[in-house]
């Protein structure tokens, strides 16, 4: 009965929006091949709403008429087949295999393995599974980074190539507590742009004026939980490495530390305006040891570039001068000089006004005689 109910929930057209909670639960259970009960799913759903509206629905709408999949059920059928052959099978093998699974209930699979509609469905399935821009969709501009998945290549190889640990370097980069997303905006003038594409995380764009920050933390946590459950049963249902996921959480704790009052206030305002996943701002701050650049393996290069850009920036507004306490001697010197200048102006105005009043009083006294 439960399976029939899920099939009913998954019969919605692919480009449907404003999905109901039961539909979202059926989709998440389909993606991770889990069986989350309604009450358990409700505890995740608040954070996942942002993922559905900003990633799932957007990607499904973009695939639109390009994909052979017409319903959410079609898409999840393709995704389950992709998962069953990952990590060993190449893209062409998966496409060939899908064609043999066509049936009266899945006529959308009755296609050639080289049919662009079937390959668009595979691209969409991979994107939904990983929250990563895999390949490109025709007539849909994919901004930022994307993972190239060749026809002769297993998806696991493409993902590992994009998200691989970086070699150790001898450079020394300090990541002090002042290195937060709020200060990137308020001091360095680097605008934070939120992304649901993990491949974009921490990348700079627009001449280093914007930094991309992945915020779909609830999706990553659910992905990790699902992987742990499947591994306990001798299965594996995600290609995202646990270390990669944990390090992503640590970068969020570094840039949006939940214990920092200014960061909490800054993120709360962003979340309220943009309906972000609140989980992204819930990670505790990193201690001095955890903030060493050597402790980051997947996001190290992007952190180094971002930190260098932050260090090279100079405050250009009164507000940024106030927040910029990276160099305390310079900070005190600036504000003491500003205070002295203000006092000079104030006393100068007082003296000018006094002189005018005295002159006026003198002229008036002469006239009164």
C-alpha positions as CSV (number, residue, x, y, z in Angstrom):
1,X,0.0,0.0,0.0
2,X,2.9,2.4,0.9
3,X,4.5,1.7,-2.5
4,X,1.3,2.5,-4.3
5,X,0.9,5.7,-2.4
6,X,4.5,6.7,-3.2
7,X,3.8,6.0,-6.9
8,X,0.8,8.3,-6.8
9,X,2.9,11.0,-5.2
10,X,5.6,10.6,-7.9
11,X,3.2,10.9,-10.8
12,X,3.4,14.7,-10.9
13,X,4.9,16.3,-14.0
14,X,8.6,16.8,-13.9
15,X,8.4,20.6,-13.9
16,X,5.9,20.8,-11.0
17,X,6.6,23.4,-8.4
18,X,5.5,24.1,-4.8
19,X,5.6,20.4,-4.0
20,X,3.7,19.1,-1.0
21,X,5.4,17.5,2.0
22,X,4.3,14.0,1.1
23,X,5.7,14.5,-2.5
24,X,9.0,15.8,-1.1
25,X,9.2,12.8,1.2
26,X,8.6,10.4,-1.6
27,X,11.2,12.1,-3.7
28,X,13.9,12.1,-0.9
29,X,13.2,8.4,-0.2
30,X,13.6,7.7,-3.9
31,X,16.8,9.6,-4.2
32,X,18.4,7.9,-1.2
33,X,16.5,4.7,-1.5
34,X,15.5,5.1,2.2
35,X,12.2,4.8,4.0
36,X,12.0,7.9,6.2
37,X,8.7,8.0,8.1
38,X,6.6,11.1,7.9
39,X,7.6,12.3,11.4
40,X,11.4,11.7,10.8
41,X,11.2,13.4,7.5
42,X,9.5,16.4,9.0
43,X,12.6,17.1,11.1
44,X,14.6,17.4,7.9
45,X,12.0,19.1,5.8
46,X,12.5,22.7,7.0
47,X,16.1,22.7,5.7
48,X,15.3,20.7,2.6
49,X,12.6,23.1,1.4
50,X,15.4,25.4,0.2
51,X,17.0,22.6,-1.7
52,X,13.7,21.7,-3.4
53,X,12.9,25.2,-4.4
54,X,16.4,26.4,-5.3
55,X,17.8,23.2,-6.9
56,X,15.4,20.3,-7.5
57,X,12.6,22.3,-9.0
58,X,14.9,24.6,-10.9
59,X,16.8,21.7,-12.4
60,X,13.7,19.8,-13.4
61,X,12.2,22.9,-14.9
62,X,15.4,23.5,-16.9
63,X,15.4,19.9,-18.2
64,X,11.8,20.5,-19.3
65,X,11.2,19.2,-22.8
66,X,14.8,18.1,-23.2
67,X,14.6,15.1,-21.0
68,X,12.7,11.9,-21.8
69,X,11.5,11.7,-18.2
70,X,8.1,13.2,-17.9
71,X,7.3,12.6,-14.2
72,X,9.2,12.5,-10.9
73,X,8.6,8.7,-11.0
74,X,10.4,8.5,-14.4
75,X,13.3,10.5,-13.1
76,X,13.7,8.4,-9.9
77,X,13.5,5.2,-12.0
78,X,16.4,6.4,-14.1
79,X,18.3,7.5,-10.9
80,X,17.9,4.1,-9.3
81,X,19.3,2.4,-12.4
82,X,22.2,4.9,-12.4
83,X,22.9,4.1,-8.7
84,X,22.7,0.4,-9.3
85,X,25.5,0.5,-11.9
86,X,27.6,3.1,-10.1
87,X,30.6,3.2,-9.7
88,X,31.7,0.7,-12.3
89,X,29.6,1.5,-15.4
90,X,30.3,4.2,-18.0
91,X,27.7,6.6,-19.1
92,X,27.1,4.8,-22.4
93,X,26.6,1.4,-20.6
94,X,24.0,2.9,-18.3
95,X,22.2,4.5,-21.3
96,X,22.2,1.1,-23.1
97,X,20.9,-0.7,-20.1
98,X,18.1,1.8,-19.5
99,X,16.8,1.2,-23.0
100,X,16.4,-2.5,-22.2
101,X,14.2,-1.6,-19.1
102,X,11.5,0.2,-21.2
103,X,8.0,-1.1,-20.6
104,X,4.4,0.0,-21.1
105,X,4.6,1.9,-17.7
106,X,7.9,3.5,-18.7
107,X,7.5,4.4,-22.5
108,X,9.9,7.3,-22.0
109,X,12.8,4.8,-22.0
110,X,11.9,3.3,-25.4
111,X,14.7,5.3,-27.0
112,X,18.1,4.9,-28.6
113,X,21.0,5.0,-26.1
114,X,22.4,8.0,-28.0
115,X,19.1,9.9,-27.9
116,X,19.8,13.3,-26.4
117,X,16.5,13.1,-24.4
118,X,17.7,10.0,-22.6
119,X,21.1,11.5,-21.9
120,X,19.5,14.7,-20.7
121,X,17.5,12.5,-18.2
122,X,20.8,10.9,-17.1
123,X,22.3,14.4,-16.6
124,X,19.3,15.5,-14.6
125,X,19.4,12.4,-12.4
126,X,23.1,12.9,-11.6
127,X,22.5,16.5,-10.7
128,X,19.6,15.7,-8.4
129,X,21.5,12.8,-6.7
130,X,24.6,14.9,-5.9
131,X,23.4,18.6,-5.9
132,X,26.3,19.2,-8.3
133,X,26.1,20.6,-11.8
134,X,26.9,17.5,-13.8
135,X,27.5,18.2,-17.5
136,X,25.3,20.8,-19.2
137,X,21.7,20.9,-20.4
138,X,20.9,22.4,-23.8
139,X,19.1,25.8,-23.7
140,X,20.0,26.2,-20.0
141,X,23.0,28.2,-19.0
142,X,24.8,26.6,-16.1
143,X,26.7,29.4,-14.3
144,X,29.9,28.5,-12.4
145,X,31.7,25.2,-12.3
146,X,30.3,21.9,-13.6
147,X,31.5,18.3,-13.6
148,X,32.1,16.9,-17.1
149,X,30.8,13.4,-17.4
150,X,32.0,11.8,-20.7
151,X,30.2,8.9,-22.4
152,X,33.0,6.5,-21.8
153,X,33.5,7.5,-18.2
154,X,31.8,6.2,-15.0
155,X,30.1,9.0,-13.0
156,X,32.3,8.2,-10.0
157,X,35.5,9.0,-11.9
158,X,34.1,12.4,-13.0
159,X,33.1,13.2,-9.4
160,X,36.4,12.1,-8.0
161,X,38.3,14.2,-10.5
162,X,36.4,17.3,-9.4
163,X,36.5,16.6,-5.7
164,X,39.9,15.2,-5.0
165,X,42.2,16.0,-2.0
166,X,44.8,18.6,-2.9
167,X,48.5,17.9,-2.4
168,X,50.2,19.3,0.7
169,X,52.0,22.6,0.2
170,X,54.7,24.4,2.2
171,X,52.9,27.7,2.2
172,X,51.7,29.1,5.5
173,X,48.2,30.6,5.5
174,X,46.6,31.7,8.7
175,X,42.8,31.6,9.0
176,X,42.1,33.9,11.9
177,X,38.7,34.3,13.6
178,X,38.1,37.5,11.7
179,X,38.0,35.5,8.5
180,X,34.2,35.2,8.3
181,X,31.6,35.6,5.5
182,X,30.2,38.7,7.3
183,X,33.6,40.3,7.3
184,X,34.2,39.3,3.6
185,X,31.2,41.6,2.8
186,X,31.6,44.3,5.4
187,X,35.4,44.7,5.3
188,X,36.6,43.4,2.0
189,X,33.5,44.3,-0.1
190,X,33.4,40.6,-1.4
191,X,29.7,39.8,-1.9
192,X,28.6,36.4,-0.8
193,X,26.5,34.6,-3.4
194,X,24.7,31.5,-2.3
195,X,24.7,28.4,-4.4
196,X,23.1,24.9,-4.4
197,X,25.9,23.6,-6.7
198,X,28.6,22.0,-4.5
199,X,31.1,22.4,-7.3
200,X,30.9,26.2,-7.0
201,X,31.6,26.2,-3.2
202,X,34.2,28.9,-2.2
203,X,35.0,29.9,-5.8
204,X,35.5,33.6,-6.7
205,X,33.9,35.3,-9.7
206,X,33.3,38.7,-11.2
207,X,36.9,39.8,-10.8
208,X,37.0,38.5,-7.2
209,X,34.1,40.7,-6.2
210,X,31.8,37.7,-5.4
211,X,32.4,34.4,-3.6
212,X,30.1,31.4,-4.0
213,X,29.0,29.7,-0.8
214,X,27.2,26.3,-0.8
215,X,24.4,26.4,1.8
216,X,22.4,23.2,1.3
217,X,23.7,21.7,4.5
218,X,20.5,19.7,5.3
219,X,20.8,17.9,2.0
220,X,24.5,17.0,2.7
221,X,23.6,15.8,6.2
222,X,20.9,13.5,4.8
223,X,23.2,12.3,2.1
224,X,25.8,11.3,4.7
225,X,23.2,9.7,7.0
226,X,21.9,7.6,4.1
227,X,25.4,6.6,3.0
228,X,26.1,5.4,6.6
229,X,23.0,3.3,6.6
230,X,23.6,1.8,3.2
231,X,27.3,1.0,4.1
232,X,26.1,-0.8,7.2
233,X,24.1,-3.1,4.8
234,X,27.0,-3.5,2.4
235,X,25.6,-0.9,-0.1
236,X,26.6,2.6,-1.2
237,X,24.2,5.2,-2.5
238,X,26.2,8.4,-2.8
239,X,29.4,9.3,-4.5
240,X,30.2,12.2,-2.1
241,X,33.1,11.3,0.2
242,X,32.4,11.6,3.9
243,X,35.6,13.5,4.4
244,X,34.5,16.0,1.6
245,X,31.1,16.5,3.3
246,X,32.6,16.9,6.8
247,X,35.2,19.4,5.4
248,X,32.3,21.4,3.7
249,X,30.6,21.6,7.1
250,X,33.9,22.9,8.6
251,X,34.2,25.6,6.0
252,X,30.7,26.7,6.9
253,X,31.7,26.7,10.6
254,X,34.8,28.7,9.7
255,X,32.9,31.4,7.6
256,X,29.6,31.4,9.5
257,X,30.5,30.5,13.1
258,X,27.4,30.0,15.2
259,X,29.0,31.4,18.3
260,X,29.9,34.8,16.7
261,X,27.2,37.3,17.4
262,X,28.0,39.4,14.3
263,X,28.0,36.3,12.1
264,X,24.7,35.1,13.6
265,X,23.0,38.5,13.0
266,X,24.4,38.7,9.5
267,X,23.3,35.2,8.5
268,X,19.9,35.6,10.1
269,X,19.2,38.6,7.9
270,X,20.4,36.7,4.8
271,X,18.3,33.7,5.7
272,X,15.2,35.7,6.3
273,X,15.5,37.5,2.9
274,X,16.6,34.6,0.8
275,X,15.0,31.6,2.6
276,X,18.3,29.9,3.1
277,X,18.8,26.6,4.8
278,X,19.2,27.5,8.5
279,X,21.4,24.5,9.0
280,X,24.2,26.3,7.1
281,X,24.6,28.8,10.0
282,X,24.5,26.2,12.8
283,X,28.0,24.9,12.8
284,X,30.3,25.8,15.7
285,X,33.5,27.8,15.3
286,X,36.8,26.0,14.6
287,X,39.5,26.1,17.3
288,X,43.0,27.4,16.4
289,X,44.2,23.9,15.5
290,X,41.2,23.2,13.2
291,X,41.8,26.5,11.4
292,X,45.2,25.5,10.1
293,X,45.2,25.4,6.3
294,X,46.8,21.9,6.4
295,X,43.6,20.5,7.9
296,X,41.7,21.3,4.7
297,X,42.3,18.9,1.9
298,X,39.4,19.3,-0.6
299,X,38.7,23.1,-0.3
300,X,42.3,24.2,0.5
301,X,43.2,25.9,-2.8
302,X,40.0,27.9,-2.8
303,X,40.4,28.9,0.8
304,X,43.9,30.1,0.1
305,X,42.8,32.2,-2.8
306,X,39.9,33.6,-0.9
307,X,42.1,34.4,2.2
308,X,44.6,36.1,-0.1
309,X,41.9,38.2,-1.7
310,X,40.6,39.2,1.8
311,X,44.1,40.2,2.9
312,X,44.7,42.3,-0.2
313,X,41.5,44.2,0.2
314,X,41.4,47.7,1.7
315,X,38.3,49.3,3.4
316,X,36.7,51.9,1.2
317,X,33.7,53.0,3.3
318,X,33.3,54.4,6.9
319,X,31.5,51.2,7.8
320,X,34.3,48.9,6.5
321,X,36.9,51.0,8.3
322,X,35.0,50.5,11.5
323,X,34.7,46.7,11.1
324,X,38.3,46.3,9.9
325,X,40.4,45.5,12.9
326,X,42.8,43.2,11.1
327,X,45.6,45.7,11.9
328,X,44.9,47.1,15.3
329,X,47.6,49.8,15.3
330,X,46.4,51.1,11.9
331,X,42.8,50.9,13.2
332,X,43.5,52.9,16.3
333,X,45.6,55.4,14.3
334,X,42.8,56.0,11.8
335,X,40.1,56.5,14.4
336,X,42.2,58.7,16.6
337,X,43.0,60.8,13.6
338,X,39.3,60.8,12.6
339,X,38.4,61.9,16.1
340,X,41.0,64.7,16.2
341,X,39.8,65.9,12.8
342,X,36.2,65.8,14.0
343,X,37.1,67.8,17.1
344,X,39.0,70.3,15.0
345,X,36.0,70.8,12.7
346,X,33.7,71.1,15.7
347,X,35.9,73.6,17.6
348,X,36.4,75.5,14.3
349,X,32.7,75.8,13.8
350,X,32.2,76.9,17.4
351,X,34.9,79.6,17.1
352,X,33.4,80.7,13.7
353,X,29.9,80.9,15.2
354,X,31.3,82.7,18.3
355,X,33.1,85.2,16.1
356,X,29.9,85.9,14.1
357,X,27.8,86.3,17.3
358,X,30.4,88.7,18.8
359,X,30.6,90.7,15.6
360,X,26.8,90.9,15.4
361,X,26.6,92.0,19.1
362,X,29.2,94.7,18.5
363,X,27.4,96.1,15.4
364,X,24.1,96.0,17.3
365,X,25.6,97.8,20.3
366,X,26.9,100.6,18.0
367,X,23.5,101.0,16.4
368,X,21.8,101.2,19.8
369,X,23.8,104.2,20.7
